């Protein structure tokens, strides 16, 4: 911990607002499992002593990334998780996170409450979130994730983002849209830092195709196999030279431990919203650091609230690979926060001020809100 016992501020949660928000995407985003044209997500505000803490859920409307869905999470938040914390006093975010340990999985819904409390608690101490998490620095290196599309269009997008200074280009791939894409991109951009993300679309039967990816000097191959299969990734890593990076498989620190011990992951993508919150994300970070395995922060097309959380987490020391926290304007014509979260030469500034450092644009948020529930202790 970077804060002393004297600076800890017990916080009583005396109210909450749970919104369902819809933001249209600037352009459709296509990956192996489908195409997104909008981002629909729970947005949670916790209140205490005139302060507010915010977080958003990263689950999808359908269970095409992991098992959780927006509808299920909204119900669990309203009927179970929020009633557990309203009216209660917590000395720190870890104590709140422990309250949810009896519940199986549902890490994204749990993270929504835990992350909102981290923001609230940091504000109660008048400290930036990065400070109480243990991070430092004024900006972080950022990469970009490019969805599936025609190869000529992808080449133009790679060129554009490299010109903008992005430190890493991630290409979404799937069977039949892989080797030809890599040949074209590597031919035109021989020195670019490239990675690919398969979103679980291959099996071990595709090992020969994946092995061909070794020829294109990739920094790593992200989650090629099943979302819940660490064992097969360990088998695949023995067949290829390129490091494997796990995303969907890593939802707990135990998942990370098993992946590291079995050499299933030589890089890990930490998504705080996928992992149950900052408490667990920090544990995964520390474990990977002990194994000397680098991590980076993945994105889920978050609004400025989730994006700010990701930026602050990414200031921890083992986030040594560029993350997916690119400019918000790549995704949304208008964001729901007042601050502009935009990269400069491939670097994302850390939002300044207490907590996550961004404030809600309430006028625009009203137009983007599909439903709202208010809770009091």
N, C-alpha and C positions, 0 to 999 in steps of 0.2 A: 504494500500500500504506500501511496505517496502522501497521504494525509495523516496527521497525528490524531491520537484519541481526543485531544483537546479541540480539534477542529470539527469533529463529527457532529452532525446536527440531526438529532432525532426528528423525524417528520411524521405528522399525522395526516393521512389522506382523508380529506373531508368532502371531496366531490370528484366527479368524473363526467366527461362527455365522450360518447362513442359515436362517431360518424361513419357512414359509408360514403366514400368519395369516388368520383369518376373523373379521370383526366384523359382526353383523347391524345393519342400519340401523333407526333408530327408526320412520321412515316410508319407504315406497318413494319413490325419486327418479326422476322421469320427464323425459327430454329427447327431442329429435327422433329419436334413434337407438335408444331403448328405455328400459326401466325397470330400475333397480337396487334390489335388496332387501337386499344385503349387500356388504361390501367385502372382497375377497380380495386379498392383496398380499404380496410378498416383504418381509421385515424383516431387515436386515443389521446385524450387530454386528462391528466390527473391534476388535482388542485390541493394546495395546502397553504394556509396563512397568506393568501393573496398571490401566491406563485402558481405557475402552471408548468407542467412537464409534458412533452409530446413524444409520440412514437407512432409508427405505422406498421401494420401487418404486411408480410411479404408473400402470403399464400395467394394462389391463383383461384379464379372462379371454379375451375375444374381441377381434379387431382392429377394434373399432367406433369407437374414438377416433383412434388411429393404428395403424401396422402391428404394433407390438409386442404380445405377449401374455404373460400371467403364466407359462405353461408354458415358452415359449421363453426368457424372461428368466431363470427359475430354472436352466435348463440352461446358458445362456451364462455366468451368474454362477459356477456350480459348476465347469464344465469349462474355462473360458477366463479370465474376468476375475480371479477370486480367485486362481487359481494364478499369475497374472502379478504380483500384489502381495505375496503371502505371502512372508515372509522378506526382503523388500526394505526399504531405508531411503529415506525421502523427505524432502527439505529443506523442502518446502512442497506444498500441494495441487495447484498448477499443474503441478509435475513429475509427479505421479501422473496427472493428466488427460492430459498429453501421451503417456503410455504407451499410451493407448487410441486415439490418432489413426489408426493403420492400419486399424482396424475400421470398416466402413461402417455408418452409421446406428446403430440400437440405442442411442439416446441415453438412454432411460429406464434401461436396465440399467447403462450406464456411469455415469449420475448416481447410482445407488444406492451404488456403491463410492466415488465421488468425494465425495459429501455425507457419508457416514459418516467418511471421512478428515478432512474439514473439522472435524467435531465432535471427532474424536479429537485433531487437531492443536491446535485451540483449547484443549482441556482440558490438553494437554501444556504450554501456555504459561499456563494458569490464567486465561484470558481468555474473555469471552463471544464467541459467534460474531459478533454484530453488530460488535464492535470490530475483529476481524481482517478482516471484510468491508468495513469502512469506513462503517458506519452509526452512527446515534446516536438517542437518544430513549428514553423510558420506555414509550411506547405508540404504536400506529398506528391510523389511521382504518380502519374495517371496513364493508364492505357485505355484502349477503346475496343468495344465488342461490336463486330459487324455481322448483321444477320445474313441469312442465306438469300442469294439473288443471282442474276445472270453474271457470269464471270467478267465481262467487260465493265458492267456497273461496279462490281466489287473492286476491280483494279482502279477505277476512278476514285472510289471512296478511300481506298488505301492511300493513294497519292495525296488526296486532300487532307487526310488526318495526319499523315507524316509531315506535311507542310505546316500543320498546326502545332507540331511539336510533340504529339503523343508518343510516349515512350515504348509502347508495345501495341501490336495489332493482333487481336484475337479474331479468328475466322470461325464462324459456325459451319460445321460439316455434318454430313450424314452419308450413308451408303449411296454411292452413285454421284455424290457431289463432294469429292474429296481430293483424289490424286490430281485430276486435271486442274482443279482450282489451285492447288499448291504449286504445280508446275508453272502456271501462269504468274502467280504472285511472286514466287521466288525468282523467276526469270526477270521480272521488271524491278524487283526490289531486293537485290541480293544481300543487302546489309541490314535489312529491317529485323527487329525482334518480333518473331512470329510465334503464335501459339494457335492451337485448334481446340474447339470444344464440340464434342459429339453429343452431349446431352443424352447419354445412355443408349445410343442408337445402334451400337455394334454388339456382337457376341464374340466369344473365343473362336468361333468358326471363321471370323473375319481377321484372324491374326495375320495372315499373309498381306492383306491390304494395309493393316495398321503398321506392319513392319516396313512397308514401302515408305511410310511417312518419315522414317529415319533418314531418308535421303535429302530432306529439305531443311535441315538445321533448325528444327523447332526448339523453342525454349522448353516446352512441355506439351503433352497431349492431355487434355482435360476430360475426365469422366467418359471414357469411351464405352464402358460396359454398364451393366445394370445398376440402378440407383441404390440397391441394397446389398451389393455383392462385393465385399472387400476381398474375399478369397480369390475370385477369378481375376481381379486386377493384379494381385500378387503373382498369379500364374503368368499373366500377360507381360508384366514387367520383366520377367526372366527371358522373354522371347524378343524383346526390343531394346534398343539403346536409349531412345528418347525417354526422359523422365515422365512418369505419369503423375498427374495432379488429380486429386479427388475433390469433388464438390458435394453432390447429392448424398454420397455415402457417409459424410462426416456431419452428424447431427449432435454428437456428444463427445466429451473428452475420452470416453472409453472407445468409441469408434476410431478416434484419432490414434489412440494408443495401439489398438489392434492393427491399424493400417501401417503405422510406423514400424512396429515390431515385425511385421510380415513383409516389409518392403513393398507394400502395395501403393505407397504414395511417397514420392521424393519431393513433392511440392504439395501444399494444401491450400485450398481456397476457403477462407473463413468468411462465412456470411453470418453476421451477428443475428439477423432476424430468423435464420434457419436453425441456429444453435441454441435457442432458448434465451438469448440475451447477452449482455456484455460480460456477465459473470462467467458463463461457460465459454464465451469466445476468448476471453483473456486466459482461461485455463488451457484451452487448445493452443493458443499462441505460445504460452510458456512451455508447454510440453514439446511442441515442435522446435522451439529454441533449444531445449535440452538435447534433442535428437539432432541438432544442427540441420534441420529441414526448414527451408524458407516458406513463408506464407504471404498471401496477398488477400485483399478484400474484394470479394465478388459483389456484384450488384444485381438487383431484381427490378430494374426500371423504377426505382423509388422516386417519390416526390422529394422536394427539398428537405422534408423532415427526416426521412430515412437516409437521404444522401448525406446530411449533416452528421448523423450518427456514424455513418460509415467513415467519413473523413476523420472524425476525432479518433475512432478506433485505429485507423491506419497510421496514426502517429506513434504507435508502440514500436519498439526497436526491431522486432523480427519481421515486420512487414517490409521486406527487402525486394519484393517484386511489384511492379506497377499494378494497381488495382483497376476495377471497372468504374471508378467514381469520376466519370467524364462529365463534361458540361451539361447542365440540365436542359439547355436550349436544344440539345440534340434530340430530346424526347418530347418536350412540352413547349407549346407556343407561349404559355403562361404557367408559372408555377404557383403553388399555394403558399409560398413564403415570400416575404418582402425583400430578402437579400438575394442577390444574383450569385448563384454557385457556378462559376465559369472558370475554366482552365486558362492559364497563361503559359504558353510554350511548354505544354505537357505537365504543368504543375498546378495542382488545385490548392488555393489558399485555405487554411483552416479558419472557419468562421470565428470571429472574435466575440467575446462577451461571456457571461455566465452560461452554464449548461451547454446546449448544442449551438448556441450563438445565432439562431435564426428565429424569426417571429412569424406567426401566421398572417397572411393577407386575408383578413376576415371577409372583406367585401367579395373578393373573388371566390373564396372558399364557400360562401353561401351559394353561389351559382353552380359549384361543382359537387355539392352535397346531395346525395340521393336520399339519405335518412339520417336521423339524429336521435340519440337517446341520452337523457341527462340523469345522473345518479347523485344522490346526497347520502352522507353518512347518517 
